[in-house]
Amino acid sequence: MFQYLKQPLSPQMRARVLMLWGALTLGALAVGAIALYEGAFVRDNVRDQLSAQQIQFTPADQLTEQERNRDACLVENGGKLMTSGEQARCYANHYILLHMEESATNAGYPGATYATLGNEQRRLRGELAAAPQENRADLQRQLDAATNLRNTMQTGSTLRGQLLNAWGWDTFGQGVIIGGTVALLGALLFAALFVFELTRGVAPVREATSYRARPAMDRR
């Protein structure tokens, strides 16, 4: 198969091949440049938005034992300002979520979420409405605790969602940049093929042989 690469093409075929490699080179260059620009724009926007929030990780020497044991990223980013999507993911999944879980456990609702606490509120309100006057004080305290915890869960879930969304966009931007880099490498390959074909010779044009009609007697 490779021996055919050394054979020159006809002028017509060579022109088509050069046009193909040239078009692919320009197309890959355009796609790669646009992808690099868009990817950098997305990541810069994520960095600017996160920096504007002024969220700073707790210094490593001030972390609790539970926080240090939660994930190494909390120690590695100790005292740093949040500026990247990966830092946002760390803060959302290993700092905010940890304190949400601790708040639920301390309030007497281990494993509770914003949704499950809504069911608990409805249950307590029903019991409070049907309870005698002397039992309402304890039920009211339970309802207040569930309500406060649900508010905490709502705030934590909202912030986690925003930070994880930033992480998702940052990861997307990084993927776009990688794709743009691959496209530019493809452009280099197409350009090399264009130069390779350009330096090859052209196959000589064969003169068409004329066909002379033979006498009718000879064609029997």
N, C-alpha and C positions, 0 to 999 in steps of 0.2 A: 504493500500500500504506500509506503513512504517513498518508493522510487518515483511515484507519479508527481511528488512535490517538486522534483528537479526539472520536470518537463515544462517548458514555457507554454503559455496559453496563447490562443489566437488574440488578435487585437480587440475584437468585439467582446470576447469573454473576459479579457484582462480589464477592459474598461468597466464592465459590470462589477467585477470583483473589487476593483479599486473604489468604485462608488459605494459598494456595500460596506467595506471596512472604514471608509471615510465617514459615512453616515452613522455607523455604530460608534465610532470614536467621538464624534460631536455629540451624539445623543447621550452617551455615557458620561461625557464631561459635563453636560448640562444637568443631568440627573444628579450626579455626584455633588456638583457645586450647590445646587438648590437644597439637597438633603443636608449638606454640612451647615449651610446657613440656617435652615429651619431648625435643625437639631440644636445648634448653638443658641438660637433665639429662645427656644423652649426652655433649655436649661438655665440660661441667664435670667429669664423671667421667673422661673421657680426660685432661683437664688435670691433675686431681688425681693420677691414676695415673702419668703421665709425670713430674710434679714430684717424686713420692716416690722415683723412681729416681735423682734427682740427677745426671742425665747433662748434662754441660756441653760445649759445642762448644769446640774448640781456638781460642784467640785468633787473630785474623787474622794478626797479625805473627809467629806461631809455626807457621803452616802451611807444609808443604813445597811445593815448586814443583808436584809432581804433585797435591797436594790443592787448591792454588789454581786450577790449570787444570782440575780435574775438573768443578766446577760453581760458579757464582757464589753459590749458597746457603750454601756453607761459609764464604765470606768475609763474607756479609751477617749470618750468625748467629754469627760469631766471638766467643767468650767468653760467649755467652748460655746460659741454662739452658733445656733442652728442656721446653716446655710445650704445644706444639700438634701436631696431627697432621701438618701440612705440614713442621714441623721434624723430626718422626720419619721421614717419608719421605726427606727430604734426608739425614739421618744414616745411614739404612739403605742407601740406594742409591748414595750418593756418598762416604761415609766408610768404613763397615764393608766394603762390597763392594770398594772400592779396595784396602784393606789385605788382604783375602782374596786378591784377584788378585795383589798384590805378593808375598804369602807363597808362593803357588803357584809363581810365576816364580822366586823366590829358591831354592826347594827343588828346582828342576829339573823341575817339573810345570806348565808354563804352561797356563792354561785348565782346570785340573783342578777337579773338584767333589767333594763328599762321596761321591757315588755312584761316580764313576770311580776314586777313590782306593781304594775297597773292592775293586774288580777288581785294582788294582795290588798291594794287600796280598796277595791270594790268589795272584797270580802269583809274588811274591817269596817267599812261604812255601813254595810248591811247589819253586822253584829252590833255596831254602835247604836243604830236606830232602834233595834229590838231589845237592847240590854236595859235592865233597870238602872235607875239613877246612880246607885252606889257602885256599879261596875263600869260606869262610863269613863271615869278618870283614867283607868289603866288602858282601856281600849283606845282612848284619845291619844295617849302617849305612844302607843304602838302605831297608830295611824300617822301621827306627826313624824315618827321615826321613818316610816315607810315613805312618806311624802318627801322628806328631806333627802333621803337616800336616792329616791327616784329623780329628784332635781339634780343631784350630783351625777347620777348616771347619764342623764340627758346632756349635761354640760360636757362631761368626759367623752361621751360618744360623739358629740358634735365636733369637738376638737380633734379627736382621733380620726374621724372621717376626713376632715380638712387636711390633716397632715398626711394621711395615707393617699389622698388624692394628689397632693404635691409629689409624693414619692412615685406614684404611678406616672405622672407627667414627666418627671425627671428621668425615669427609666425609659419611657417612650422616646424622649429626646436623645438619650444615649443610644438607643437602638437605631434611630434615624441617622445619627452620626456614623455608626458602624456601617449601616447600609450605604451611606454616601461614600465612605472610604472604599468599600468593595466596588462601588460603581466607578470610582476613579482608577482603581487598579485594573478594572475591566477596560477602561479607556486606554490605559497604557498598553494592554495586550492588543487591543484592536489597532492602535497606532503602530505597534511593532509589526503586526501582520500587514498593515498598509505599506510600511516601508519595505518589508520583505518582498511583497508583490511588485512594488515600484522598481526595485533593483533587479528584478528578473528580466530576462530577455523576452522577446516576443517571438512566437513561433512563425516561421516563414509562411507567407501566403502561397498556397499551391495554385498554380494556374489551372483553370478549368479545362479539361480535355474535350475537344469538340467531337461530337458523334456524327460520323458520316453515314448516311443511309446507304445500306448495301443493296445491290441489285435484288430484285425480287426472287431471282433464281437461287441466289446464295442464302436467302432467308428461309428456304424450305426445310 
